[in-house]
């Protein structure tokens, strides 16, 4: 019984002993109450004038409805409850079409687009989603319908988050291309205006489009004009490639990194793609080093814990901090991402760092244990180590490049000086979204 439930699975591994890939065996999981990461409901709401419709079982509906309710967006969401009988009477597709039609006709406004989410049970039953979208498009030609998925059981293939960030741009159709315009794709928050990435684009006269800044559906549709689509989040790469292939435009993936060489390589790729002169980044790099030195003075030897929801390359950040004298002791992460080279290097210079699982069921009571004072980067690290001294960001916080390093160092310095109301902050679902609690 112990092996079946997974209570025998250790939730921690020494970095020097950690394998490349999955750090822990899968099994019974625990979801900590650190709720700042966006989910598919939040992400879909980025499209202006859109209405979300979820078709799934009642147990699944509870979570998405509460998400919309908390962000005061229930007027932009509807749902269709799927029963066991629906699975066997041959009406799975027609029930969805009829349900969506009834919802649209009863809305007090006409949405420009509908994001229709089917769930795992529809895929298990072989539901024909293409037929559903086609029938609805024929019935409501003035509305753009996009197929979306609430399929957590499929996460070992393409994660629901990555799929959602791809479907986010499904309504974009080919338009005359403006060679002097660029999209940033797949973000749930705007990229820092002071970052090297944004400054190079704008200072060279390019128009920058981002779904996070679109106020109307027409502005969103204009993203199809951009000649270059840029992504830097791993969950956005697939969507960036798919959009570029569909529109016949350029895709440019510039993965977020804390390594100076990779930052320079990314900026060089950007400038080469745009056909502009690559700036000297020495000044930005020096400012980043100065910010790290200032943060180190404030932090001292206090242990640092980093989690993967705060930054997409936690081993890259850990390596940077260790190289600058910080006492990085803990990393919350279950699987190695894009920072494999930093993981290997960190193994050599700091092998005693402890990697903790974010979802292992044996982490349930870990916050109740006595912990030393820790400065956390990320909500899950703050929760597990029961610290009010933490950096409250997700998905890199919208930062990028050397300026991003400087900003995160500044936030660490602030975290060391002033405690936060941890319980209130981490209970807010979707950092940056409106909340009724």
ChimeraX attribute file (.defattr): number of C-alpha atoms within 10 A of each C-alpha:
attribute: neighborCount
match mode: 1-to-1
recipient: residues
	/A:1	7
	/A:2	8
	/A:3	9
	/A:4	9
	/A:5	12
	/A:6	17
	/A:7	16
	/A:8	13
	/A:9	17
	/A:10	15
	/A:11	20
	/A:12	22
	/A:13	17
	/A:14	16
	/A:15	23
	/A:16	18
	/A:17	13
	/A:18	18
	/A:19	13
	/A:20	12
	/A:21	11
	/A:22	13
	/A:23	21
	/A:24	21
	/A:25	12
	/A:26	12
	/A:27	16
	/A:28	14
	/A:29	17
	/A:30	14
	/A:31	13
	/A:32	17
	/A:33	15
	/A:34	22
	/A:35	17
	/A:36	24
	/A:37	19
	/A:38	18
	/A:39	17
	/A:40	20
	/A:41	25
	/A:42	20
	/A:43	19
	/A:44	20
	/A:45	19
	/A:46	19
	/A:47	24
	/A:48	20
	/A:49	18
	/A:50	22
	/A:51	25
	/A:52	22
	/A:53	23
	/A:54	26
	/A:55	24
	/A:56	22
	/A:57	18
	/A:58	13
	/A:59	9
	/A:60	15
	/A:61	18
	/A:62	11
	/A:63	12
	/A:64	19
	/A:65	17
	/A:66	15
	/A:67	21
	/A:68	21
	/A:69	16
	/A:70	18
	/A:71	19
	/A:72	14
	/A:73	18
	/A:74	15
	/A:75	13
	/A:76	18
	/A:77	20
	/A:78	19
	/A:79	21
	/A:80	20
	/A:81	16
	/A:82	20
	/A:83	12
	/A:84	9
	/A:85	10
	/A:86	14
	/A:87	16
	/A:88	10
	/A:89	8
	/A:90	11
	/A:91	13
	/A:92	20
	/A:93	19
	/A:94	13
	/A:95	17
	/A:96	25
	/A:97	19
	/A:98	13
	/A:99	17
	/A:100	22
	/A:101	14
	/A:102	11
	/A:103	15
	/A:104	18
	/A:105	10
	/A:106	10
	/A:107	13
	/A:108	8
	/A:109	12
	/A:110	14
	/A:111	18
	/A:112	17
	/A:113	19
	/A:114	24
	/A:115	25
	/A:116	23
	/A:117	22
	/A:118	22
	/A:119	20
	/A:120	16
	/A:121	18
	/A:122	20
	/A:123	14
	/A:124	9
	/A:125	11
	/A:126	10
	/A:127	17
	/A:128	12
	/A:129	17
	/A:130	11
	/A:131	13
	/A:132	21
	/A:133	19
	/A:134	13
	/A:135	14
	/A:136	19
	/A:137	15
	/A:138	10
	/A:139	12
	/A:140	13
	/A:141	10
	/A:142	12
	/A:143	18
	/A:144	18
	/A:145	22
	/A:146	19
	/A:147	17
	/A:148	26
	/A:149	24
	/A:150	24
	/A:151	19
	/A:152	13
	/A:153	12
	/A:154	13
	/A:155	12
	/A:156	8
	/A:157	7
	/A:158	14
	/A:159	16
	/A:160	21
	/A:161	21
	/A:162	20
	/A:163	20
	/A:164	26
	/A:165	24
	/A:166	22
	/A:167	21
	/A:168	25
	/A:169	22
	/A:170	19
	/A:171	17
	/A:172	18
	/A:173	14
	/A:174	15
	/A:175	13
	/A:176	11
	/A:177	17
	/A:178	15
	/A:179	14
	/A:180	16
	/A:181	21
	/A:182	24
	/A:183	21
	/A:184	24
	/A:185	30
	/A:186	30
	/A:187	20
	/A:188	26
	/A:189	21
	/A:190	14
	/A:191	19
	/A:192	17
	/A:193	13
	/A:194	13
	/A:195	18
	/A:196	20
	/A:197	22
	/A:198	16
	/A:199	13
	/A:200	20
	/A:201	19
	/A:202	14
	/A:203	9
	/A:204	14
	/A:205	11
	/A:206	17
	/A:207	15
	/A:208	17
	/A:209	21
	/A:210	21
	/A:211	25
	/A:212	19
	/A:213	15
	/A:214	17
	/A:215	13
	/A:216	14
	/A:217	16
	/A:218	12
	/A:219	16
	/A:220	22
	/A:221	18
	/A:222	17
	/A:223	27
	/A:224	28
	/A:225	22
	/A:226	25
	/A:227	21
	/A:228	26
	/A:229	25
	/A:230	24
	/A:231	23
	/A:232	21
	/A:233	21
	/A:234	18
	/A:235	21
	/A:236	23
	/A:237	22
	/A:238	18
	/A:239	25
	/A:240	26
	/A:241	20
	/A:242	16
	/A:243	23
	/A:244	19
	/A:245	12
	/A:246	12
	/A:247	18
	/A:248	14
	/A:249	18
	/A:250	17
	/A:251	22
	/A:252	20
	/A:253	20
	/A:254	20
	/A:255	20
	/A:256	25
	/A:257	27
	/A:258	24
	/A:259	18
	/A:260	15
	/A:261	9
	/A:262	15
	/A:263	21
	/A:264	18
	/A:265	13
	/A:266	21
	/A:267	19
	/A:268	16
	/A:269	16
	/A:270	22
	/A:271	18
	/A:272	12
	/A:273	13
	/A:274	20
	/A:275	10
	/A:276	13
	/A:277	12
	/A:278	15
	/A:279	12
	/A:280	9
	/A:281	15
	/A:282	10
	/A:283	10
	/A:284	18
	/A:285	19
	/A:286	13
	/A:287	15
	/A:288	22
	/A:289	17
	/A:290	14
	/A:291	22
	/A:292	25
	/A:293	16
	/A:294	17
	/A:295	23
	/A:296	21
	/A:297	13
	/A:298	17
	/A:299	21
	/A:300	13
	/A:301	13
	/A:302	17
	/A:303	16
	/A:304	23
	/A:305	28
	/A:306	29
	/A:307	27
	/A:308	25
	/A:309	23
	/A:310	23
	/A:311	24
	/A:312	23
	/A:313	27
	/A:314	28
	/A:315	29
	/A:316	22
	/A:317	22
	/A:318	26
	/A:319	22
	/A:320	20
	/A:321	18
	/A:322	16
	/A:323	13
	/A:324	14
	/A:325	14
	/A:326	22
	/A:327	20
	/A:328	25
	/A:329	20
	/A:330	24
	/A:331	25
	/A:332	23
	/A:333	24
	/A:334	22
	/A:335	14
	/A:336	18
	/A:337	17
	/A:338	16
	/A:339	19
	/A:340	15
	/A:341	11
	/A:342	21
	/A:343	23
	/A:344	16
	/A:345	14
	/A:346	22
	/A:347	19
	/A:348	12
	/A:349	13
	/A:350	18
	/A:351	17
	/A:352	17
	/A:353	20
	/A:354	20
	/A:355	25
	/A:356	25
	/A:357	23
	/A:358	26
	/A:359	20
	/A:360	24
	/A:361	22
	/A:362	19
	/A:363	20
	/A:364	15
	/A:365	9
	/A:366	15
	/A:367	15
	/A:368	12
	/A:369	10
	/A:370	9
	/A:371	12
	/A:372	11
	/A:373	14
	/A:374	24
	/A:375	27
	/A:376	31
	/A:377	30
	/A:378	26
	/A:379	32
	/A:380	27
	/A:381	30
	/A:382	26
	/A:383	21
	/A:384	24
	/A:385	22
	/A:386	23
	/A:387	21
	/A:388	21
	/A:389	23
	/A:390	31
	/A:391	27
	/A:392	22
	/A:393	20
	/A:394	24
	/A:395	21
	/A:396	23
	/A:397	21
	/A:398	16
	/A:399	24
	/A:400	26
	/A:401	25
	/A:402	25
	/A:403	20
	/A:404	24
	/A:405	26
	/A:406	24
	/A:407	20
	/A:408	24
	/A:409	23
	/A:410	19
	/A:411	19
	/A:412	26
	/A:413	23
	/A:414	17
	/A:415	22
	/A:416	22
	/A:417	13
	/A:418	10
	/A:419	14
	/A:420	15
	/A:421	11
	/A:422	18
	/A:423	15
	/A:424	9
	/A:425	15
	/A:426	22
	/A:427	15
	/A:428	21
	/A:429	23
	/A:430	23
	/A:431	21
	/A:432	17
	/A:433	16
	/A:434	14
	/A:435	16
	/A:436	9
	/A:437	9
